[in-house]
Amino acid sequence: MIQVNDLHFAYGSNTQDTLRGLNFHINDGEIFGFLGPSGAGKSTTQKILIGILKNFRGSVSVNGLDLQKLNSEFYESIGVAFETPNLYTKFTALENLEFFAQFYTGMTRNPMELLAAVGLEEAARTRVSDYSKGMKVRLNFCRSLLNNPRLIFLDEPTAGLDPVNLRKMESLILEEKARGNTICITTHDMHVADTLCDRVAFIVDGEISLIDAPRKLKLQHGQRFLELEYRDGDKLETISIPMDNLGSNKTFQNILNNYFIETIHSREASLEDVFVKTTGRSLQ
Amino acid sequence: MRLLAAMGQDIRFQFRHGFYYAYAVLTILYIIVLRLLPDTMVYPALTLILFSDICALGFFFIGAIVLLERGQNLTESLFVTPLRLREYLLAKILSFLFLATLSALLIMLGASIGGQDLMWFVFGAVFSALIYTLFGLIFAARARHVNDYFVKSLGAGLLISLPILAYIRLFDTPLFYIFPTRATLILLDVLGTDYALSEKLFSVASLLIWFLILGSWVYQRFNKYVRHPA
């Protein structure tokens, strides 16, 4: 779906490139994440992919179409939710969606159904200026889906959401994937990348250091040990046991049979551990 | 369809941000002033009032509209839809033209003003509103906020208004014929003053040329600084 080769980009008269030779591809129907700290180049990459930033070097094609030659038809089939909600604040949520829907020639989704999906049906006729940050993020997401896009770009889609709406948003994104749509997410939220993305690209200082599936990365960089916490009388004991030949491990069998186990965890790495290990940077 | 949708939204946007109320108050004030003036002063006053109403106000208000839009980060979201830049700009210009022309017509009707040269006058009013809207857009393309816009555009606004000095007979030079303001002042003044046909034709040509130059300049600036900022 998206193929990027040797992508370089510099802002204005900057002599230093913000993006320094990115190479990646995004497959049809996958959720691809750009993970990196603020200023890493995630949003810049996304702005190039959606045709806002021109004058890049290298090649970028979307569905075989060279991005340097795109026209406004391109926007019939993509949906974009920017990190900063950009909505008409003196208009209601419904008015905002109805207005943007008029720009598309194809069938658009029912604005009320979209608002209901993100829990905003009761606030549909409230002006956006009276919305909280989280409500604006959800409305922004609705707008990105108006035109039934096959390719969806979401910049920090969960920023400012409470835990309930965070989960709702995650399931809606997964629903879009289930419809066969391709989704490109930029985030600095490890949980979002881990839960949603089929593959993630670690991006720092305009360079991609690694691209792979979160699960594979966590296993690759983890240790094959089980971590157990169990009660020995009043004492809480902790022990690490190798996962290889676990069934015949006598210590493990002994604890299972004779002690009260409180927790068991495998010791795969967290995505954050992998990020820090491979990039030498934290995500904050 | 996209153009109509964008234009309708722009009119509603201007309405909800109070631009129609501001114009309504000014229009009523202008009508009262014109009705109170002695007959001999009505036409010169009308010319200056319309110049300030459709040119100077338009110049500043269009900047304010674009910057209010930018303050809500709306341009980004508009340009990831199939809306084309020329449609976006046309919607802005036509919606504002509608407001300025409506105000000018109401002033004329309210003050019971008319005359033989009405066609010249209407052309002058419409194209002047267009040109000063385009002037405003040139500055709005790069301004970051409303204050920034006013500071940057004030000097240019005063500069292009210099031919007013000739109109009020303080100072004149043939160089003023280069300014679109000269043409504007002639065409807005045709109802009360006799101008030679050549002067009226020159004014129409001048406004058309300015319109073409500024239109393409606005397109380029918006393409560079708003549609594809980098």
Interface residues (C-beta under 8 A of the other chain):
Chain A: Y11 G12 I50 G51 I52 L53 K54 N55 S72 E73 Y75 E76 I78 V80 F82 T84 P85 N86 L87 Y88 T89 K90 F91 F99 F100 Q102 F103 Y104 T105 R143 N147
Chain B: M1 R2 A5 Q9 R12 F13 R16 H17 Q72 N73 L74 E76 S77 F79 V80 T81 P82 L83 R84 R227 H228 P229 A230
